């Protein structure tokens, strides 16, 4: 496969405090893209043969890739790079990227339920809405709406939507996408977000790295995005470096670490592929499950 990616694309694709090199894209993401193309070709050919067997006339349905991992692991960068490289192939696939942040319950509802400080935990999502969205995508519906989240406002944007119109591939990125929340009692069969995935990726890193990446990112945001008066976190803009690190450490220890340990990390081996990151934030190893 021929890929055409310029150095200028790197700046657009990488996130704050996350290095992304052309070497990593060539060594990791181009081969991963080729692997995914093999998987997709097989998936679509099998679908076609089953249709012929059943004498069905159905259209090619979107291939859904789930990307999970902790806060600060670099899921968003992985998702953006994959979206770009999958679309570079000669097949010119239409690749859409959806983040599950849009399916968080609005702050007003989280506050009413007393769980605003548990944003990102399984109970903070409108899982039913996310499942119905994925069911609509998987059935090939036209113009499916995904809600949009603003990190500036730290809330779901009312009345704003991302429209997906029969894409070839949908990448669904979020910390919770591989979770199987069995805590709530429910009658009848259970459906999980991951049931809609054709392929899943977990972005992995040791907890100590994740913590330091989170604290560094918080500090960078304090100097940039938090300075904006419209930012939900504008009140942190005036903190000095010591207090900023203390605040970020508290948020990590009280919210992000428990969520990682209780809900996110246990899903790691449910993924088809694990991207293992080293201290420098670059991928140092890959584990692929063959079954």
C-alpha positions in Angstrom: 0.0 0.0 0.0 1.2 3.5 -0.8 0.9 6.1 1.9 1.3 9.8 1.5 1.7 11.7 4.8 3.5 14.9 5.2 5.5 16.2 8.2 2.9 19.0 8.5 0.3 16.3 9.2 2.0 15.3 12.4 1.3 18.7 14.1 -2.4 18.3 13.2 -2.6 14.7 14.5 -0.6 14.8 17.7 -2.1 15.9 21.0 -0.7 18.2 23.7 2.5 16.7 25.3 2.3 13.6 23.1 5.2 13.1 20.8 4.4 11.6 17.4 7.1 10.9 14.9 7.1 9.9 11.3 9.2 6.9 12.3 6.4 5.7 14.7 3.8 6.2 12.0 5.9 4.2 9.5 6.9 1.4 12.0 3.5 1.1 13.8 0.6 2.7 12.2 1.2 1.9 8.5 1.6 -1.9 9.3 -1.4 -1.7 11.6 -3.4 -0.1 8.8 -2.4 -2.9 6.5 -3.5 -5.5 9.1 -6.8 -3.7 9.5 -7.3 -3.7 5.7 -6.8 -7.5 5.6 -9.3 -7.9 8.4 -11.8 -5.6 6.7 -11.4 -7.3 3.3 -12.0 -10.7 5.0 -15.0 -9.3 6.9 -16.7 -7.8 3.9 -16.0 -10.9 1.7 -17.5 -13.2 4.3 -20.5 -10.9 4.7 -21.0 -11.0 0.9 -20.9 -14.8 0.8 -23.3 -15.2 3.7 -25.7 -12.8 1.9 -25.4 -14.9 -1.3 -26.1 -18.1 0.8 -29.1 -16.5 2.4 -30.2 -14.9 -0.9 -30.1 -11.5 0.7 -29.4 -8.3 -1.1 -27.8 -6.0 1.5 -25.3 -3.2 1.2 -21.8 -3.2 2.6 -22.1 -2.3 6.3 -19.5 -0.1 8.2 -16.6 -1.8 9.9 -16.4 -0.6 13.5 -13.1 -0.3 15.4 -13.1 0.4 19.1 -10.2 2.1 20.9 -10.0 1.9 24.7 -7.4 2.9 27.4 -6.8 5.2 30.3 -7.1 8.9 30.5 -3.8 10.4 29.2 -2.8 7.1 27.5 -3.0 8.7 24.0 -6.2 7.1 22.7 -7.2 10.2 20.8 -3.9 10.5 19.0 -4.0 6.8 18.1 -7.6 7.2 16.8 -6.7 10.3 14.7 -3.6 8.7 13.2 -5.6 5.5 12.3 -8.4 7.6 10.8 -5.9 9.3 8.6 -3.8 6.3 7.5 -6.8 4.1 6.9 -8.2 6.8 4.6 -4.9 7.1 2.7 -5.1 3.6 1.2 -5.9 3.3 -2.6 -9.4 2.1 -1.6 -10.1 5.7 -0.5 -12.3 4.5 2.4 -14.6 7.0 4.2 -13.4 6.8 7.8 -15.3 8.6 10.6 -14.1 9.1 14.2 -16.5 9.2 17.1 -15.5 9.8 20.7 -17.8 8.5 23.5 -17.4 11.8 25.4 -20.5 12.9 23.5 -22.5 10.1 25.1 -21.6 11.4 28.7 -24.7 12.5 30.6 -24.9 16.3 30.7 -23.3 18.0 33.7 -26.8 19.1 35.0 -27.9 15.4 35.1 -24.6 14.3 36.6 -24.9 17.0 39.3 -28.5 16.0 40.1 -27.3 12.4 40.6 -24.4 13.5 42.7 -21.8 11.9 40.3 -20.2 14.9 38.6 -16.9 13.8 40.2 -17.3 10.4 38.6 -17.4 11.6 35.0 -15.9 8.9 32.9 -17.0 6.1 35.2 -19.6 3.6 33.6 -22.6 5.2 35.4 -21.8 8.7 33.9 -22.6 7.6 30.3 -26.0 7.4 28.5 -25.1 3.8 27.5 -28.6 3.2 26.0 -28.1 6.1 23.6 -24.6 4.9 22.6 -25.9 1.4 21.9 -28.8 2.7 19.8 -26.3 4.9 17.9 -24.0 1.9 17.2 -27.0 -0.3 16.2 -28.1 2.4 13.7 -24.6 2.6 12.2 -24.3 -1.2 12.0 -27.6 -1.5 10.2 -26.4 0.9 7.5 -28.8 3.8 8.2 -28.3 7.1 6.5 -27.4 10.3 8.4 -26.9 8.9 12.0 -26.4 11.6 14.6 -23.7 11.5 17.3 -23.7 14.1 20.1 -20.8 16.4 20.5 -18.7 17.1 23.6 -16.7 20.3 24.3 -13.6 20.0 26.5 -13.7 23.7 26.9 -17.2 23.7 28.3 -16.5 20.3 30.0 -20.0 19.3 28.8 -22.1 17.9 26.0 -23.1 20.6 23.6 -26.9 20.7 23.4 -28.3 20.7 19.8 -24.9 20.0 18.2 -24.3 16.8 16.4 -21.8 14.9 14.2 -23.6 13.4 11.2 -22.4 10.0 9.9 -23.7 9.1 6.5 -22.9 5.5 5.7 -19.1 5.6 6.3 -17.0 2.5 5.4 -15.2 2.6 8.7 -16.2 4.0 12.1 -13.5 4.4 14.9 -15.2 4.6 18.3 -12.7 6.0 20.9 -13.3 6.1 24.7 -12.0 4.9 28.0 -15.1 2.8 28.6 -15.7 1.1 25.3 -14.6 -2.4 26.3 -16.3 -2.4 29.7 -18.9 -5.0 30.5 -20.8 -3.4 33.4 -22.6 -6.3 35.1 -23.3 -4.4 38.3 -26.9 -3.4 37.4 -29.5 -6.1 37.6 -31.3 -6.6 34.2 -33.8 -9.0 32.9 -33.2 -10.8 29.6 -30.1 -10.7 27.3 -27.4 -8.1 27.8 -25.9 -6.1 24.9 -22.6 -4.3 25.4 -20.9 -1.5 23.4 -18.1 -3.9 22.3 -20.6 -6.3 20.8 -20.8 -3.9 17.8 -17.0 -3.9 17.3 -15.3 -5.8 14.4 -11.9 -5.0 15.8 -10.7 -3.5 19.1 -7.5 -1.8 20.3 -6.4 -1.1 23.9 -3.7 1.6 24.4 -1.7 0.5 27.4 0.9 2.0 29.6 2.1 1.5 33.2 0.1 3.4 35.8 3.1 5.5 36.9 3.6 6.8 33.3 -0.1 7.5 32.9 -0.1 9.5 36.2 3.0 11.6 35.1 1.5 12.2 31.6 -1.8 13.3 33.2 0.0 15.8 35.6 2.1 17.2 32.7 -0.9 17.6 30.5 -2.8 19.3 33.3 0.1 21.7 33.7 0.2 22.5 30.0 -3.5 23.0 29.8 -3.3 25.4 32.8 -0.9 27.6 30.8 -3.0 27.4 27.6 -6.7 26.2 27.4 -7.5 27.0 31.1 -6.5 30.7 30.5 -9.6 31.0 28.3 -12.4 32.6 30.4 -15.0 30.3 28.8 -13.1 27.2 30.1 -14.8 25.2 32.8 -11.4 24.9 34.4 -10.5 28.7 34.2 -10.5 28.8 38.0 -7.3 26.7 37.9 -5.5 29.2 35.5 -4.1 31.2 38.4 -2.6 28.3 40.3 1.2 28.3 40.6 3.2 25.2 39.4 3.3 23.6 42.8 -0.5 23.9 43.5 -1.2 22.9 39.9 0.7 19.7 40.3 -1.0 19.0 43.7 -4.4 19.6 42.1 -3.6 17.3 39.2 -2.3 14.6 41.5 -5.4 14.8 43.6 -7.7 14.5 40.5 -5.6 11.5 39.4 -5.7 9.7 42.7 -9.3 10.4 43.5 -10.9 9.9 40.0 -8.7 8.7 37.2 -6.7 6.0 39.1 -9.8 4.3 40.7 -11.5 4.3 37.3 -8.4 2.9 35.7 -8.0 0.1 38.3 -11.7 -0.8 38.7 -13.1 -0.3 35.2 -10.6 0.3 32.4 -7.6 -1.9 33.1 -9.6 -5.1 33.6 -10.9 -4.8 30.0 -7.4 -4.8 28.4 -7.4 -8.5 27.4 -10.8 -8.2 25.8 -9.1 -6.2 23.0 -7.9 -7.8 19.8 -4.7 -5.8 19.8 -2.8 -4.0 22.6 -0.5 -1.1 21.9 2.1 -0.9 24.6 3.6 2.5 25.3 6.9 3.3 26.8 7.9 6.2 29.0 8.4 8.6 26.1 4.7 8.0 25.0 5.8 6.1 21.8 4.6 2.6 21.1 7.2 0.1 22.1 5.3 -3.2 21.6 2.2 -4.8 20.1 0.2 -7.8 21.3 -2.2 -9.3 18.8 -4.8 -12.0 19.8 -5.2 -14.4 16.9 -8.5 -16.1 17.8 
